[in-house]
Amino acid sequence: MREADASRPEGRHDDDRVVDLSDDAPLLPEQTSDDTDRGWGDHAGSNDAWLLAERPPHWG
């Protein structure tokens, strides 16, 4: 049995709340702003060509 919460009307519990889930928007984004180049303070753009040119010789 649950204890009564003083801030809620008598008989109202979280299980009784109506939650509208009809919106198709995701609850959490796919990627946060911290997980981007800008979030890390880097410039947007790729340095793949530089990384490939600077590979150590033992990487073949």
mmCIF file as Biopython writes it, N, C-alpha, C and O atoms, coordinates in Angstrom:
data_model
#
loop_
_atom_site.group_PDB
_atom_site.id
_atom_site.type_symbol
_atom_site.label_atom_id
_atom_site.label_alt_id
_atom_site.label_comp_id
_atom_site.label_asym_id
_atom_site.label_entity_id
_atom_site.label_seq_id
_atom_site.pdbx_PDB_ins_code
_atom_site.Cartn_x
_atom_site.Cartn_y
_atom_site.Cartn_z
_atom_site.occupancy
_atom_site.B_iso_or_equiv
_atom_site.auth_seq_id
_atom_site.auth_asym_id
_atom_site.pdbx_PDB_model_num
ATOM 1   N N  . MET A ? 1  ? 0.840  -1.178 0.000   1.0 0.0 1  A 1 
ATOM 2   C CA . MET A ? 1  ? 0.000  0.000  0.000   1.0 0.0 1  A 1 
ATOM 3   C C  . MET A ? 1  ? 0.884  1.240  0.000   1.0 0.0 1  A 1 
ATOM 4   O O  . MET A ? 1  ? 1.915  1.265  0.671   1.0 0.0 1  A 1 
ATOM 5   N N  . ARG A ? 2  ? 0.491  2.261  -0.742  1.0 0.0 2  A 1 
ATOM 6   C CA . ARG A ? 2  ? 1.287  3.486  -0.851  1.0 0.0 2  A 1 
ATOM 7   C C  . ARG A ? 2  ? 0.934  4.463  0.260   1.0 0.0 2  A 1 
ATOM 8   O O  . ARG A ? 2  ? -0.195 4.508  0.748   1.0 0.0 2  A 1 
ATOM 9   N N  . GLU A ? 3  ? 1.944  5.246  0.643   1.0 0.0 3  A 1 
ATOM 10  C CA . GLU A ? 3  ? 1.686  6.319  1.591   1.0 0.0 3  A 1 
ATOM 11  C C  . GLU A ? 3  ? 1.140  7.516  0.830   1.0 0.0 3  A 1 
ATOM 12  O O  . GLU A ? 3  ? 1.526  7.740  -0.318  1.0 0.0 3  A 1 
ATOM 13  N N  . ALA A ? 4  ? 0.266  8.275  1.431   1.0 0.0 4  A 1 
ATOM 14  C CA . ALA A ? 4  ? -0.306 9.453  0.785   1.0 0.0 4  A 1 
ATOM 15  C C  . ALA A ? 4  ? 0.732  10.556 0.715   1.0 0.0 4  A 1 
ATOM 16  O O  . ALA A ? 4  ? 1.440  10.807 1.690   1.0 0.0 4  A 1 
ATOM 17  N N  . ASP A ? 5  ? 0.826  11.207 -0.416  1.0 0.0 5  A 1 
ATOM 18  C CA . ASP A ? 5  ? 1.735  12.335 -0.617  1.0 0.0 5  A 1 
ATOM 19  C C  . ASP A ? 5  ? 0.978  13.612 -0.310  1.0 0.0 5  A 1 
ATOM 20  O O  . ASP A ? 5  ? -0.105 13.832 -0.853  1.0 0.0 5  A 1 
ATOM 21  N N  . ALA A ? 6  ? 1.527  14.459 0.551   1.0 0.0 6  A 1 
ATOM 22  C CA . ALA A ? 6  ? 0.828  15.670 0.981   1.0 0.0 6  A 1 
ATOM 23  C C  . ALA A ? 6  ? 0.646  16.662 -0.166  1.0 0.0 6  A 1 
ATOM 24  O O  . ALA A ? 6  ? -0.276 17.476 -0.120  1.0 0.0 6  A 1 
ATOM 25  N N  . SER A ? 7  ? 1.503  16.618 -1.200  1.0 0.0 7  A 1 
ATOM 26  C CA . SER A ? 7  ? 1.409  17.577 -2.289  1.0 0.0 7  A 1 
ATOM 27  C C  . SER A ? 7  ? 0.389  17.164 -3.352  1.0 0.0 7  A 1 
ATOM 28  O O  . SER A ? 7  ? 0.110  17.949 -4.259  1.0 0.0 7  A 1 
ATOM 29  N N  . ARG A ? 8  ? -0.162 15.984 -3.270  1.0 0.0 8  A 1 
ATOM 30  C CA . ARG A ? 8  ? -1.116 15.495 -4.268  1.0 0.0 8  A 1 
ATOM 31  C C  . ARG A ? 8  ? -2.504 15.368 -3.642  1.0 0.0 8  A 1 
ATOM 32  O O  . ARG A ? 8  ? -2.637 15.082 -2.452  1.0 0.0 8  A 1 
ATOM 33  N N  . PRO A ? 9  ? -3.529 15.585 -4.458  1.0 0.0 9  A 1 
ATOM 34  C CA . PRO A ? 9  ? -4.884 15.349 -3.945  1.0 0.0 9  A 1 
ATOM 35  C C  . PRO A ? 9  ? -5.041 13.881 -3.551  1.0 0.0 9  A 1 
ATOM 36  O O  . PRO A ? 9  ? -4.390 13.001 -4.115  1.0 0.0 9  A 1 
ATOM 37  N N  . GLU A ? 10 ? -5.877 13.643 -2.618  1.0 0.0 10 A 1 
ATOM 38  C CA . GLU A ? 10 ? -6.103 12.273 -2.141  1.0 0.0 10 A 1 
ATOM 39  C C  . GLU A ? 10 ? -6.528 11.358 -3.290  1.0 0.0 10 A 1 
ATOM 40  O O  . GLU A ? 10 ? -7.422 11.704 -4.062  1.0 0.0 10 A 1 
ATOM 41  N N  . GLY A ? 11 ? -5.900 10.219 -3.402  1.0 0.0 11 A 1 
ATOM 42  C CA . GLY A ? 11 ? -6.261 9.251  -4.426  1.0 0.0 11 A 1 
ATOM 43  C C  . GLY A ? 11 ? -5.538 9.425  -5.746  1.0 0.0 11 A 1 
ATOM 44  O O  . GLY A ? 11 ? -5.713 8.588  -6.631  1.0 0.0 11 A 1 
ATOM 45  N N  . ARG A ? 12 ? -4.723 10.478 -5.934  1.0 0.0 12 A 1 
ATOM 46  C CA . ARG A ? 12 ? -3.984 10.687 -7.193  1.0 0.0 12 A 1 
ATOM 47  C C  . ARG A ? 12 ? -2.566 10.145 -7.032  1.0 0.0 12 A 1 
ATOM 48  O O  . ARG A ? 12 ? -1.861 10.495 -6.086  1.0 0.0 12 A 1 
ATOM 49  N N  . HIS A ? 13 ? -2.166 9.306  -7.949  1.0 0.0 13 A 1 
ATOM 50  C CA . HIS A ? 13 ? -0.832 8.737  -7.938  1.0 0.0 13 A 1 
ATOM 51  C C  . HIS A ? 13 ? -0.237 8.856  -9.340  1.0 0.0 13 A 1 
ATOM 52  O O  . HIS A ? 13 ? -0.959 9.149  -10.293 1.0 0.0 13 A 1 
ATOM 53  N N  . ASP A ? 14 ? 1.060  8.636  -9.477  1.0 0.0 14 A 1 
ATOM 54  C CA . ASP A ? 14 ? 1.714  8.698  -10.784 1.0 0.0 14 A 1 
ATOM 55  C C  . ASP A ? 14 ? 1.087  7.735  -11.783 1.0 0.0 14 A 1 
ATOM 56  O O  . ASP A ? 14 ? 1.031  8.029  -12.977 1.0 0.0 14 A 1 
ATOM 57  N N  . ASP A ? 15 ? 0.625  6.611  -11.314 1.0 0.0 15 A 1 
ATOM 58  C CA . ASP A ? 15 ? 0.017  5.627  -12.208 1.0 0.0 15 A 1 
ATOM 59  C C  . ASP A ? 15 ? -1.268 6.161  -12.839 1.0 0.0 15 A 1 
ATOM 60  O O  . ASP A ? 15 ? -1.690 5.676  -13.889 1.0 0.0 15 A 1 
ATOM 61  N N  . ASP A ? 16 ? -1.891 7.157  -12.205 1.0 0.0 16 A 1 
ATOM 62  C CA . ASP A ? 16 ? -3.149 7.705  -12.699 1.0 0.0 16 A 1 
ATOM 63  C C  . ASP A ? 16 ? -2.947 8.824  -13.704 1.0 0.0 16 A 1 
ATOM 64  O O  . ASP A ? 16 ? -3.911 9.249  -14.340 1.0 0.0 16 A 1 
ATOM 65  N N  . ARG A ? 17 ? -1.714 9.319  -13.869 1.0 0.0 17 A 1 
ATOM 66  C CA . ARG A ? 17 ? -1.468 10.441 -14.773 1.0 0.0 17 A 1 
ATOM 67  C C  . ARG A ? 17 ? -1.665 10.023 -16.218 1.0 0.0 17 A 1 
ATOM 68  O O  . ARG A ? 17 ? -1.357 8.894  -16.600 1.0 0.0 17 A 1 
ATOM 69  N N  . VAL A ? 18 ? -2.179 10.943 -17.012 1.0 0.0 18 A 1 
ATOM 70  C CA . VAL A ? 18 ? -2.342 10.725 -18.446 1.0 0.0 18 A 1 
ATOM 71  C C  . VAL A ? 18 ? -1.141 11.365 -19.130 1.0 0.0 18 A 1 
ATOM 72  O O  . VAL A ? 18 ? -0.887 12.556 -18.952 1.0 0.0 18 A 1 
ATOM 73  N N  . VAL A ? 19 ? -0.409 10.589 -19.906 1.0 0.0 19 A 1 
ATOM 74  C CA . VAL A ? 19 ? 0.775  11.070 -20.608 1.0 0.0 19 A 1 
ATOM 75  C C  . VAL A ? 19 ? 0.515  10.962 -22.100 1.0 0.0 19 A 1 
ATOM 76  O O  . VAL A ? 19 ? 0.213  9.884  -22.612 1.0 0.0 19 A 1 
ATOM 77  N N  . ASP A ? 20 ? 0.637  12.098 -22.800 1.0 0.0 20 A 1 
ATOM 78  C CA . ASP A ? 20 ? 0.388  12.134 -24.234 1.0 0.0 20 A 1 
ATOM 79  C C  . ASP A ? 20 ? 1.672  11.759 -24.973 1.0 0.0 20 A 1 
ATOM 80  O O  . ASP A ? 20 ? 2.643  12.516 -24.955 1.0 0.0 20 A 1 
ATOM 81  N N  . LEU A ? 21 ? 1.679  10.601 -25.619 1.0 0.0 21 A 1 
ATOM 82  C CA . LEU A ? 21 ? 2.845  10.127 -26.369 1.0 0.0 21 A 1 
ATOM 83  C C  . LEU A ? 21 ? 2.580  10.140 -27.878 1.0 0.0 21 A 1 
ATOM 84  O O  . LEU A ? 21 ? 3.231  9.418  -28.634 1.0 0.0 21 A 1 
ATOM 85  N N  . SER A ? 22 ? 1.630  10.957 -28.304 1.0 0.0 22 A 1 
ATOM 86  C CA . SER A ? 22 ? 1.260  10.956 -29.718 1.0 0.0 22 A 1 
ATOM 87  C C  . SER A ? 22 ? 2.277  11.674 -30.603 1.0 0.0 22 A 1 
ATOM 88  O O  . SER A ? 22 ? 2.263  11.481 -31.819 1.0 0.0 22 A 1 
ATOM 89  N N  . ASP A ? 23 ? 3.153  12.488 -30.035 1.0 0.0 23 A 1 
ATOM 90  C CA . ASP A ? 23 ? 4.157  13.201 -30.822 1.0 0.0 23 A 1 
ATOM 91  C C  . ASP A ? 23 ? 5.200  12.204 -31.323 1.0 0.0 23 A 1 
ATOM 92  O O  . ASP A ? 23 ? 5.677  11.362 -30.561 1.0 0.0 23 A 1 
ATOM 93  N N  . ASP A ? 24 ? 5.553  12.302 -32.610 1.0 0.0 24 A 1 
ATOM 94  C CA . ASP A ? 24 ? 6.516  11.365 -33.188 1.0 0.0 24 A 1 
ATOM 95  C C  . ASP A ? 24 ? 7.959  11.786 -32.978 1.0 0.0 24 A 1 
ATOM 96  O O  . ASP A ? 24 ? 8.872  11.097 -33.433 1.0 0.0 24 A 1 
ATOM 97  N N  . ALA A ? 25 ? 8.183  12.894 -32.304 1.0 0.0 25 A 1 
ATOM 98  C CA . ALA A ? 25 ? 9.558  13.359 -32.056 1.0 0.0 25 A 1 
ATOM 99  C C  . ALA A ? 25 ? 10.255 12.392 -31.098 1.0 0.0 25 A 1 
ATOM 100 O O  . ALA A ? 25 ? 9.632  11.880 -30.168 1.0 0.0 25 A 1 
ATOM 101 N N  . PRO A ? 26 ? 11.547 12.144 -31.325 1.0 0.0 26 A 1 
ATOM 102 C CA . PRO A ? 26 ? 12.263 11.242 -30.425 1.0 0.0 26 A 1 
ATOM 103 C C  . PRO A ? 26 ? 12.408 11.862 -29.040 1.0 0.0 26 A 1 
ATOM 104 O O  . PRO A ? 26 ? 12.513 13.081 -28.902 1.0 0.0 26 A 1 
ATOM 105 N N  . LEU A ? 27 ? 12.414 11.023 -28.033 1.0 0.0 27 A 1 
ATOM 106 C CA . LEU A ? 27 ? 12.592 11.521 -26.675 1.0 0.0 27 A 1 
ATOM 107 C C  . LEU A ? 27 ? 14.010 12.004 -26.449 1.0 0.0 27 A 1 
ATOM 108 O O  . LEU A ? 27 ? 14.232 12.986 -25.741 1.0 0.0 27 A 1 
ATOM 109 N N  . LEU A ? 28 ? 14.961 11.322 -27.042 1.0 0.0 28 A 1 
ATOM 110 C CA . LEU A ? 28 ? 16.361 11.712 -26.942 1.0 0.0 28 A 1 
ATOM 111 C C  . LEU A ? 28 ? 16.919 11.904 -28.343 1.0 0.0 28 A 1 
ATOM 112 O O  . LEU A ? 28 ? 16.589 11.136 -29.247 1.0 0.0 28 A 1 
ATOM 113 N N  . PRO A ? 29 ? 17.750 12.906 -28.537 1.0 0.0 29 A 1 
ATOM 114 C CA . PRO A ? 29 ? 18.318 13.112 -29.870 1.0 0.0 29 A 1 
ATOM 115 C C  . PRO A ? 29 ? 19.320 12.007 -30.217 1.0 0.0 29 A 1 
ATOM 116 O O  . PRO A ? 29 ? 19.853 11.338 -29.332 1.0 0.0 29 A 1 
ATOM 117 N N  . GLU A ? 30 ? 19.565 11.828 -31.506 1.0 0.0 30 A 1 
ATOM 118 C CA . GLU A ? 30 ? 20.542 10.840 -31.964 1.0 0.0 30 A 1 
ATOM 119 C C  . GLU A ? 30 ? 21.957 11.208 -31.515 1.0 0.0 30 A 1 
ATOM 120 O O  . GLU A ? 30 ? 22.759 10.337 -31.180 1.0 0.0 30 A 1 
ATOM 121 N N  . GLN A ? 31 ? 22.252 12.511 -31.512 1.0 0.0 31 A 1 
ATOM 122 C CA . GLN A ? 31 ? 23.586 12.974 -31.181 1.0 0.0 31 A 1 
ATOM 123 C C  . GLN A ? 31 ? 23.473 14.276 -30.394 1.0 0.0 31 A 1 
ATOM 124 O O  . GLN A ? 31 ? 22.678 15.149 -30.743 1.0 0.0 31 A 1 
ATOM 125 N N  . THR A ? 32 ? 24.263 14.406 -29.341 1.0 0.0 32 A 1 
ATOM 126 C CA . THR A ? 32 ? 24.244 15.636 -28.564 1.0 0.0 32 A 1 
ATOM 127 C C  . THR A ? 32 ? 25.222 16.638 -29.152 1.0 0.0 32 A 1 
ATOM 128 O O  . THR A ? 32 ? 26.095 16.277 -29.942 1.0 0.0 32 A 1 
ATOM 129 N N  . SER A ? 33 ? 25.074 17.890 -28.767 1.0 0.0 33 A 1 
ATOM 130 C CA . SER A ? 33 ? 25.985 18.918 -29.283 1.0 0.0 33 A 1 
ATOM 131 C C  . SER A ? 33 ? 27.410 18.701 -28.765 1.0 0.0 33 A 1 
ATOM 132 O O  . SER A ? 33 ? 28.368 19.133 -29.406 1.0 0.0 33 A 1 
ATOM 133 N N  . ASP A ? 34 ? 27.560 18.044 -27.629 1.0 0.0 34 A 1 
ATOM 134 C CA . ASP A ? 34 ? 28.898 17.759 -27.100 1.0 0.0 34 A 1 
ATOM 135 C C  . ASP A ? 34 ? 29.618 16.689 -27.901 1.0 0.0 34 A 1 
ATOM 136 O O  . ASP A ? 34 ? 30.836 16.549 -27.797 1.0 0.0 34 A 1 
ATOM 137 N N  . ASP A ? 35 ? 28.882 15.938 -28.694 1.0 0.0 35 A 1 
ATOM 138 C CA . ASP A ? 35 ? 29.459 14.829 -29.453 1.0 0.0 35 A 1 
ATOM 139 C C  . ASP A ? 35 ? 29.776 15.246 -30.889 1.0 0.0 35 A 1 
ATOM 140 O O  . ASP A ? 35 ? 29.854 14.396 -31.776 1.0 0.0 35 A 1 
ATOM 141 N N  . THR A ? 36 ? 29.956 16.524 -31.120 1.0 0.0 36 A 1 
ATOM 142 C CA . THR A ? 36 ? 30.277 17.029 -32.454 1.0 0.0 36 A 1 
ATOM 143 C C  . THR A ? 36 ? 31.608 17.767 -32.412 1.0 0.0 36 A 1 
ATOM 144 O O  . THR A ? 36 ? 32.135 18.055 -31.337 1.0 0.0 36 A 1 
ATOM 145 N N  . ASP A ? 37 ? 32.145 18.071 -33.587 1.0 0.0 37 A 1 
ATOM 146 C CA . ASP A ? 37 ? 33.392 18.839 -33.647 1.0 0.0 37 A 1 
ATOM 147 C C  . ASP A ? 37 ? 33.227 20.187 -32.953 1.0 0.0 37 A 1 
ATOM 148 O O  . ASP A ? 37 ? 34.109 20.631 -32.218 1.0 0.0 37 A 1 
ATOM 149 N N  . ARG A ? 38 ? 32.104 20.820 -33.193 1.0 0.0 38 A 1 
ATOM 150 C CA . ARG A ? 38 ? 31.857 22.132 -32.596 1.0 0.0 38 A 1 
ATOM 151 C C  . ARG A ? 38 ? 31.797 22.032 -31.069 1.0 0.0 38 A 1 
ATOM 152 O O  . ARG A ? 38 ? 32.294 22.917 -30.372 1.0 0.0 38 A 1 
ATOM 153 N N  . GLY A ? 39 ? 31.205 20.984 -30.555 1.0 0.0 39 A 1 
ATOM 154 C CA . GLY A ? 39 ? 31.117 20.779 -29.113 1.0 0.0 39 A 1 
ATOM 155 C C  . GLY A ? 39 ? 32.480 20.629 -28.456 1.0 0.0 39 A 1 
ATOM 156 O O  . GLY A ? 39 ? 32.656 20.999 -27.295 1.0 0.0 39 A 1 
ATOM 157 N N  . TRP A ? 40 ? 33.431 20.097 -29.183 1.0 0.0 40 A 1 
ATOM 158 C CA . TRP A ? 40 ? 34.796 19.924 -28.673 1.0 0.0 40 A 1 
ATOM 159 C C  . TRP A ? 40 ? 35.664 21.136 -28.978 1.0 0.0 40 A 1 
ATOM 160 O O  . TRP A ? 40 ? 36.832 21.171 -28.591 1.0 0.0 40 A 1 
ATOM 161 N N  . GLY A ? 41 ? 35.113 22.128 -29.664 1.0 0.0 41 A 1 
ATOM 162 C CA . GLY A ? 41 ? 35.871 23.325 -29.996 1.0 0.0 41 A 1 
ATOM 163 C C  . GLY A ? 41 ? 36.716 23.168 -31.248 1.0 0.0 41 A 1 
ATOM 164 O O  . GLY A ? 41 ? 37.583 23.998 -31.521 1.0 0.0 41 A 1 
ATOM 165 N N  . ASP A ? 42 ? 36.473 22.118 -32.005 1.0 0.0 42 A 1 
ATOM 166 C CA . ASP A ? 42 ? 37.216 21.881 -33.239 1.0 0.0 42 A 1 
ATOM 167 C C  . ASP A ? 42 ? 36.497 22.522 -34.414 1.0 0.0 42 A 1 
ATOM 168 O O  . ASP A ? 42 ? 35.320 22.873 -34.333 1.0 0.0 42 A 1 
ATOM 169 N N  . HIS A ? 43 ? 37.226 22.663 -35.495 1.0 0.0 43 A 1 
ATOM 170 C CA . HIS A ? 43 ? 36.630 23.177 -36.725 1.0 0.0 43 A 1 
ATOM 171 C C  . HIS A ? 43 ? 35.880 22.051 -37.416 1.0 0.0 43 A 1 
ATOM 172 O O  . HIS A ? 43 ? 36.307 20.896 -37.406 1.0 0.0 43 A 1 
ATOM 173 N N  . ALA A ? 44 ? 34.772 22.408 -38.006 1.0 0.0 44 A 1 
ATOM 174 C CA . ALA A ? 44 ? 34.025 21.417 -38.771 1.0 0.0 44 A 1 
ATOM 175 C C  . ALA A ? 44 ? 34.804 21.112 -40.042 1.0 0.0 44 A 1 
ATOM 176 O O  . ALA A ? 44 ? 35.251 22.029 -40.732 1.0 0.0 44 A 1 
ATOM 177 N N  . GLY A ? 45 ? 34.964 19.881 -40.344 1.0 0.0 45 A 1 
ATOM 178 C CA . GLY A ? 45 ? 35.704 19.485 -41.537 1.0 0.0 45 A 1 
ATOM 179 C C  . GLY A ? 45 ? 36.488 18.220 -41.249 1.0 0.0 45 A 1 
ATOM 180 O O  . GLY A ? 45 ? 36.653 17.813 -40.099 1.0 0.0 45 A 1 
ATOM 181 N N  . SER A ? 46 ? 36.954 17.624 -42.293 1.0 0.0 46 A 1 
ATOM 182 C CA . SER A ? 46 ? 37.644 16.357 -42.167 1.0 0.0 46 A 1 
ATOM 183 C C  . SER A ? 46 ? 39.141 16.540 -42.344 1.0 0.0 46 A 1 
ATOM 184 O O  . SER A ? 46 ? 39.583 17.330 -43.178 1.0 0.0 46 A 1 
ATOM 185 N N  . ASN A ? 47 ? 39.908 15.818 -41.569 1.0 0.0 47 A 1 
ATOM 186 C CA . ASN A ? 47 ? 41.355 15.796 -41.736 1.0 0.0 47 A 1 
ATOM 187 C C  . ASN A ? 47 ? 41.813 14.381 -42.097 1.0 0.0 47 A 1 
ATOM 188 O O  . ASN A ? 47 ? 42.945 13.993 -41.805 1.0 0.0 47 A 1 
ATOM 189 N N  . ASP A ? 48 ? 40.931 13.623 -42.728 1.0 0.0 48 A 1 
ATOM 190 C CA . ASP A ? 48 ? 41.247 12.244 -43.095 1.0 0.0 48 A 1 
ATOM 191 C C  . ASP A ? 48 ? 42.445 12.155 -44.034 1.0 0.0 48 A 1 
ATOM 192 O O  . ASP A ? 48 ? 43.282 11.265 -43.882 1.0 0.0 48 A 1 
ATOM 193 N N  . ALA A ? 49 ? 42.536 13.054 -44.990 1.0 0.0 49 A 1 
ATOM 194 C CA . ALA A ? 49 ? 43.661 13.027 -45.930 1.0 0.0 49 A 1 
ATOM 195 C C  . ALA A ? 49 ? 44.982 13.235 -45.186 1.0 0.0 49 A 1 
ATOM 196 O O  . ALA A ? 49 ? 45.973 12.567 -45.478 1.0 0.0 49 A 1 
ATOM 197 N N  . TRP A ? 50 ? 44.992 14.148 -44.239 1.0 0.0 50 A 1 
ATOM 198 C CA . TRP A ? 50 ? 46.209 14.389 -43.463 1.0 0.0 50 A 1 
ATOM 199 C C  . TRP A ? 50 ? 46.556 13.177 -42.604 1.0 0.0 50 A 1 
ATOM 200 O O  . TRP A ? 50 ? 47.722 12.793 -42.510 1.0 0.0 50 A 1 
ATOM 201 N N  . LEU A ? 51 ? 45.546 12.573 -41.978 1.0 0.0 51 A 1 
ATOM 202 C CA . LEU A ? 51 ? 45.800 11.392 -41.157 1.0 0.0 51 A 1 
ATOM 203 C C  . LEU A ? 51 ? 46.355 10.240 -41.996 1.0 0.0 51 A 1 
ATOM 204 O O  . LEU A ? 51 ? 47.258 9.534  -41.548 1.0 0.0 51 A 1 
ATOM 205 N N  . LEU A ? 52 ? 45.831 10.043 -43.197 1.0 0.0 52 A 1 
ATOM 206 C CA . LEU A ? 52 ? 46.342 8.978  -44.064 1.0 0.0 52 A 1 
ATOM 207 C C  . LEU A ? 52 ? 47.770 9.273  -44.526 1.0 0.0 52 A 1 
ATOM 208 O O  . LEU A ? 52 ? 48.588 8.360  -44.633 1.0 0.0 52 A 1 
ATOM 209 N N  . ALA A ? 53 ? 48.069 10.532 -44.798 1.0 0.0 53 A 1 
ATOM 210 C CA . ALA A ? 53 ? 49.417 10.901 -45.239 1.0 0.0 53 A 1 
ATOM 211 C C  . ALA A ? 53 ? 50.433 10.774 -44.107 1.0 0.0 53 A 1 
ATOM 212 O O  . ALA A ? 53 ? 51.611 10.532 -44.369 1.0 0.0 53 A 1 
ATOM 213 N N  . GLU A ? 54 ? 50.014 10.927 -42.886 1.0 0.0 54 A 1 
ATOM 214 C CA . GLU A ? 54 ? 50.914 10.897 -41.730 1.0 0.0 54 A 1 
ATOM 215 C C  . GLU A ? 54 ? 50.952 9.555  -41.012 1.0 0.0 54 A 1 
ATOM 216 O O  . GLU A ? 54 ? 51.456 9.471  -39.892 1.0 0.0 54 A 1 
ATOM 217 N N  . ARG A ? 55 ? 50.426 8.502  -41.639 1.0 0.0 55 A 1 
ATOM 218 C CA . ARG A ? 55 ? 50.455 7.182  -40.993 1.0 0.0 55 A 1 
ATOM 219 C C  . ARG A ? 55 ? 51.885 6.713  -40.825 1.0 0.0 55 A 1 
ATOM 220 O O  . ARG A ? 55 ? 52.740 6.999  -41.664 1.0 0.0 55 A 1 
ATOM 221 N N  . PRO A ? 56 ? 52.146 6.002  -39.757 1.0 0.0 56 A 1 
ATOM 222 C CA . PRO A ? 56 ? 53.479 5.426  -39.563 1.0 0.0 56 A 1 
ATOM 223 C C  . PRO A ? 56 ? 53.764 4.362  -40.624 1.0 0.0 56 A 1 
ATOM 224 O O  . PRO A ? 56 ? 52.841 3.706  -41.106 1.0 0.0 56 A 1 
ATOM 225 N N  . PRO A ? 57 ? 55.036 4.187  -40.989 1.0 0.0 57 A 1 
ATOM 226 C CA . PRO A ? 57 ? 55.384 3.203  -42.028 1.0 0.0 57 A 1 
ATOM 227 C C  . PRO A ? 57 ? 54.984 1.777  -41.681 1.0 0.0 57 A 1 
ATOM 228 O O  . PRO A ? 57 ? 54.663 0.993  -42.574 1.0 0.0 57 A 1 
ATOM 229 N N  . HIS A ? 58 ? 54.997 1.431  -40.405 1.0 0.0 58 A 1 
ATOM 230 C CA . HIS A ? 58 ? 54.670 0.044  -40.028 1.0 0.0 58 A 1 
ATOM 231 C C  . HIS A ? 58 ? 53.179 -0.261 -40.175 1.0 0.0 58 A 1 
ATOM 232 O O  . HIS A ? 58 ? 52.779 -1.411 -39.994 1.0 0.0 58 A 1 
ATOM 233 N N  . TRP A ? 59 ? 52.345 0.728  -40.496 1.0 0.0 59 A 1 
ATOM 234 C CA . TRP A ? 59 ? 50.945 0.474  -40.735 1.0 0.0 59 A 1 
ATOM 235 C C  . TRP A ? 59 ? 50.697 0.003  -42.162 1.0 0.0 59 A 1 
ATOM 236 O O  . TRP A ? 59 ? 49.591 -0.425 -42.492 1.0 0.0 59 A 1 
ATOM 237 N N  . GLY A ? 60 ? 51.701 0.078  -42.993 1.0 0.0 60 A 1 
ATOM 238 C CA . GLY A ? 60 ? 51.643 -0.453 -44.342 1.0 0.0 60 A 1 
ATOM 239 C C  . GLY A ? 60 ? 50.901 0.342  -45.278 1.0 0.0 60 A 1 
ATOM 240 O O  . GLY A ? 60 ? 50.793 -0.023 -46.449 1.0 0.0 60 A 1 
#
